[in-house]
Structures are given as structure tokens and as C-alpha cells.
Amino acid sequence: MNRVKVIVSDIDGTLLNDDKDLTEVTKDTLIQAQEKGYKLILASGRNVSMVMPLAKELRMDEFKGLIIGSNGQQRFDFSDEEFVEEGVLDSNIAKEIFNFAKRNHLQVLVEHKGGFLIHTPWILLPVKIILLYLKTRHMLKRKETEPYQILSGFMMEPSMKVKSLHFAKQLDIEVTKMGISQFKLLFNAKEKRLKELFGSRVNLSKVTSFWYDVMPSGMNKAVGLEWASKKLDIPLSDFMAFGDAHNDIEMIEAVGLGYAMANAMEEVKQSADYICASNNDNGIASVISALINH
């Protein structure tokens, strides 16, 4: 591990425990690593604005870290405040995916450059009620200037628009990312068909047992790390990365040293060089502590 110069971490299921908390042990360890000269990168399916408060809690703004957001589509460098965003889903494919989801009673979350569009089937009535509360709360926050927490650590920019998605024609916009979800048993019944129809046309990444991220083909966290490697002038062979879900596989395979969490999906473990303790057992802190105190 002597060659490691850059530490990369996924967020949900990796950096944060199951309660969506950053433990003091993990926080202190990553700050110590940055104090000793290691660069820190957070690489997440969340967009950059959602990751920003966590990055600042880790003092990445002071130590000039980087953020890879939206599974590689968005990138931010604290050293010069450069923000890069690239890649959109083909509008026709986005419409096809929405129509498939609607027919099969799946929830759809669409991210676009102006905010979010959400379709929730009536079978998910409890979720519809929660979303109605969140949308109402968001309307009340529109005059604020700072991001605020909406749910389980997720942050929202007050300027973002949140609207319901009813018709495919609403997707005649620049869609950056889609999320498809449903209760686990119902989702599993539709998963195979989702892959058959769209797996060769978009990047489908299983984030949890009930959620898929849908990205433009060829877009993933490893693409974002290639950008970071050039910015830092440090080869990916000197990067260490931690992850737990399908959208972390390309990242783990791209770096010199890839770790899967003990709670990771089986495919992630197979792709990793090593397996560390779970996100609930400070797995990242254990590995980084050994690295910086070696």
C-alpha cells in the first residue's frame, strides 16, 4: 500500500453506515489521511450538490479534494472549483424506460439539469405520501440559498424544481440520470426484462436490491476517476477505492487497489482485490488507519 496517494470512497453503504451516519472514527481517520498528504475523492451516485455538505464535513475544501457525482457525470475539484458535467440520456430511450416502468408499476426518478421529475405508482401509496410531504417542504424552502437535508442525509438545492412525471413528452429535456425502484419482490420480477430491453443501450447499475441507476452508455465512476487522475497528475495505479454496489465495479477495477465492503454485493466482492469490514464496522477507517500509520 506504500504507493497509494489517493483514497476514493463511495458514500451510501460504504462511507456511511446503515443509518446514513458518518461515524466519528471514519471522519477522524480520513481527516488524518488528508493531513498526511493523501488526496480524498468521494465518488457517488448522488449529484455533486448532494455530496458537498459531507465533503465539507470531511474538510475536503481545505485539503483540495475532489467529488465525482452522478456516477461520473458530474465532477468537482476544490483546488480550482472546476465543475464538469457531461452526458445525457437519449430522449427516446428515456421515454421508453419511463413507459416500461409505468406499465410495470415501477417508481421513476428523473434527474435533469433543472431538477427532478418523479413518477410513483399507486401501489407505492406510502411513498406517494412521503413525496407529497417532501415536495411541499421543498416549495417552502425555495427562498433559501443553502442546500437543506430532505431525507436520510440527502441534500437538496432550494433552486431545483421538483415536479410529478405523468407523460413521456415531459422527457423532451436533457435527462442526466434515471432511477428505477419498487418493493424488492415486485422489483425482482421485472429486473430481468428491464435488462433485456435496455441493458445494451444504457448503463444499468444495481445500487440496492430494489433500485437501479440508469446512466448514458459508457458513463460510470471510472470515467470520473480518469478525469481526476489527469487533474491530479497521479496514475490510477496509485488510487485506492472502496465500494459496495454494482455502480462501484468499474471504479474498483480501474484503480491500483480496490476494496469491497463486507456488506457489498457479491459481484463487487468478486471484482475487488480485498474485502474489508462492513460500513457498520468502520471498514474504511480500519484500512486507512493501517495505511497512514504503516
N, C-alpha and C positions, 0 to 999 in steps of 0.2 A: 504493500500500500504506500510505499515511500514516494511513488511517482504522482500520487493523487494531488491535484491542485484545485479541482473544482468539485463541489458537492451539489448534487441535483436531487431534489425531492418532490415527489408527487404530494398532494395535500390530503385529500379525503381517503381514509383507510390506510394512510402511510404516516404523514407528519402529525395528523390529528388522531386522537383516539375515537372510539365509537360514539362518545358524547360530543364530538366535534370540538374538543378542547385541545389546546397546545399545552402540554404539561410543562411545569417549571424546569424539570430535568432536561427535557429536549430543548426548550428555549435557551437555557443557560449554556448547554453544550454547543449549540450552533453559533451562539454569540462568541463563545470562546474560540471556536474554529475560525471565525472571521477575524477575530483579534490576532490570531496567529498567521493570518495571511491567506487562508483558504477563501476562494470565492464561493458564494452561495447562490444557487438558482432554484426558484420554485417553478415547477412545471405542472400545470393543472388543466383540467377540462373547464374550470371556471375562467371567466374572462379576466383581463388584467385589473380592471377596476374592482372586481370582487376579491382579488388576491392582495391588492395594495395594502389594506389595513393590517393583514397578517405579516406582510413583508416589512412594514414599518415597525411592528411589534418585535420583529427579529433584528431590527436596526440595519436592515439591508440598504436603506437610503444613506446611512452613514458610511457603510463599508462598500458601497457601489456594487451591489448585487444585481441580478437580472431576473426578470419574470417571463416565463413562457406561458401564455394564456390561450384558452380555447383550443387546446390540443395542438398547439403550434401555429395557429393562425395569427395570434397576437403576440408581440414581443416588446419588452420594455427594458431599457438599460438605465439604471440610476446614475451611471457615471456621466452621461451627457443628455439624459432624459429623452433619448430617441425612442419613439413609438412606431412600430411597424405593424401593419395589418394587411394580410393578403389572402386571396382565395375565397370564392363564393360558390355555393351550390348552384348547379344549373336549375333555372326556374321550373322547367318542365319536370325534372326529376323530383324536385321538392314537392310539386303538386301531386305527382304520382304517389309519393311516400305518404303525404297527408291523406289522400283518398283511400289508400290501403289501410292506414291507421283508423280512419273514420269508419270504414266498413267493418273493421275488426274490433271496434270499441277500445282502441288504444289511446292513451293520452299523448299529445304532441306539444312540445315546447320549441318554438322557433325563435332563434336569436338573429336579429338583423341590425344594421348599423344605427337604427333609431330606437331600438328597444326590443320588446318581446311580444310574440303572439302566442296565445295558449288555447288549445282545444282540449277539453276534458269531457269524456262521455258520461252520461247519467249513471252508468254503472259505478262510477267513482264519485258518487254524491258527496261523501265526506271530504274528498279532495276539492270538489267544486266549492264547498262552503268555506274551506280554508283559503282558497284562491280568491274568493269574493272578499274575504276579510283583508287579505294582503293587497288586493287592488284598491280597495277603499282607503287603506292606510297609506298606500303609495300616493294617491291623489292628495292626501293631506300633507304629504312631505314635499310636494312639488316646488314649494318656495324655498326649501332649504338648499344649501350649497355643498354640504358634505355628504359622502355616502353613509347610508344607515343600514343596520342589520335587519334582514327580512325574516330569516328562518335558519336555524341550525348553523349560524356562522356565515351565511351567505349575505353579501353586501350588495346594495342597490344604489345606483346613481339617481338622485331625485329627478334629473332631466330626462331619464329614459321613459319611453312610453310603453305602457302595458295594456294590450288590448286582447279581446277574445278573437279566436280564429274560427270562422264559420264556413268560409268558402275558399276554394282553391285559388280563385282570382286574387285573393289578398296576398298571395305569394309572388305577385309580379313585382318583387323588390329584390334587393341584394341580401339573400339569406346566407349567413355565415355558418350557421350550425343548427342542427335539429336534435331534439331529444325525444325518444320513443319509450314509453313506460306503461306499466299495468301491474296489477297484483301478480305475484310470482307465478302461480299456477296457470292463470289465463295467459300470461306473457309467454311462458314456455311453450304453450300450444301454438303460438303464432310465430315463434322465433325462427323455426326452420324455413317457413315460407318467406319471411322478411329477408333472410339471407339469400334464398334462391332468386328472388326478384331483383334485389338491389345490391347484393354483395360484390358484384363485379363492376358496379357503376359508381359506387361511393365507398368511402371508408367507414365501415360499421365497426364500432368498438364497444364491447360489452363492459360497462363501468360497474354495474352491480348485477345481481341476479334478476333484477326487474327493470333495468334501464340500459338502453343503447344510445351512444352518441353517434350522430350521423354527420360526417365531415366530407368536404370535397375529396375526390380520389387523389391519393398521394400526399395528403396533408396529415401530419402526425407530430408528436412531440420531438421526434428525432430531427425533423426539419427545423424546428425551432432551435434545437441544440447546435445544429450546424451553423446557424446564424450566430449563436452565442460564441461558438468556438472561433469564428473569424473575428468577432468583436474583441475577444479577449486575447487573440493570438496564442491560444493554447489548444493543442490537438485533443480530439475526443478520447484518445487513449489515456489522457491524464484526468478524465472525468470519472466520477463515481456517482451512480444513480440508484435511487430507491423507488419501488413502486409496488402496487398490489393488484391492479386491474388490467384488463385487456388493452386499454389505451396507453399502457406503460411499456408494452413489449418492445416496440421499435426503439424506444429510448434506452431501455435496459440492454438491448442487443447492440446499440450503437456505441456505447461508452466502453472504456477500458475495464471497468469493474461494475457489474450490475448485481444489485441485491433485490430479492423478493422478500416481502414481509411474510412472517409465518401465517398470517391471515390471508395471503394472496390467493388468487385463482390458480388452479393447477397449471394452466398454460403459462402463466407468468413465472411460476417456480421452475418450470422446465427451461425457460429462456434465460434464467439468471445464472450467474456464476456462483452465488452463495445465497443462503436463506438466513435471515436474521430474526430476532424475536418480533412479536406482533406489535401492531400500533398501540395496543393497550398495555404493552410491557416495555415501552420506551426503546423499541428495537433500533431506531436510528441513533439515539443517544448512545447506546452501548457500542455500536460500531465506530461512531465518530470519536467517542472518548478514547477508544483504543488507538485510533489513527493519530489524534493530536498529542497523545501522551506517550507515543511509541519512542 
